[in-house]
């Protein structure tokens, strides 16, 4: 990484974000990743977005699924965030999850859940901006989200 890229990463890290699992069923098994770029976009129509690196080997497996689950991880799910953010191994080993009838994979005990379909995808720099239409959602009100800030996980106080 160049010095400019390291500076960008450091300064981008000054802005805290939540951590979301983006996942679906492929061949009856959960496939997913962690994203710290989850953002609500629109109320009408209901849209959210995530950014996916062009280097991701998981996003190409998920993007054509009929439905994708988004789970906003709770503050108590730091280990789940680490597992889903790992580059190798079974990301779902020891992670409690459930699937919906339409193939969304949702993480149990998360702060919020979304059942989505890909609406649009835009190439932008070294990532794609993915806009997803929300078809169903729920939240565990009172469960604080897991926060990613300065390259580390944190809990809101």
Number of C-alpha atoms within 10 A of each C-alpha: 6 7 8 9 10 11 12 11 13 14 11 13 15 12 10 16 20 21 25 30 25 27 29 29 23 15 7 9 12 19 21 25 25 23 23 21 14 22 15 13 15 12 9 6 9 14 19 21 20 21 20 22 16 14 10 12 11 16 18 12 15 20 16 11 17 14 25 28 28 31 29 30 27 26 20 17 22 20 12 21 27 14 20 25 17 13 13 8 9 13 20 17 10 10 16 11 14 13 18 14 7 14 21 27 29 27 27 17 18 25 23 22 24 23 23 23 20 20 13 12 16 11 13 12 9 11 15 17 18 18 22 24 21 23 12 11 13 12 14 12 8 8 15 19 23 25 22 21 18 15 12 10 19 18 15 8 4
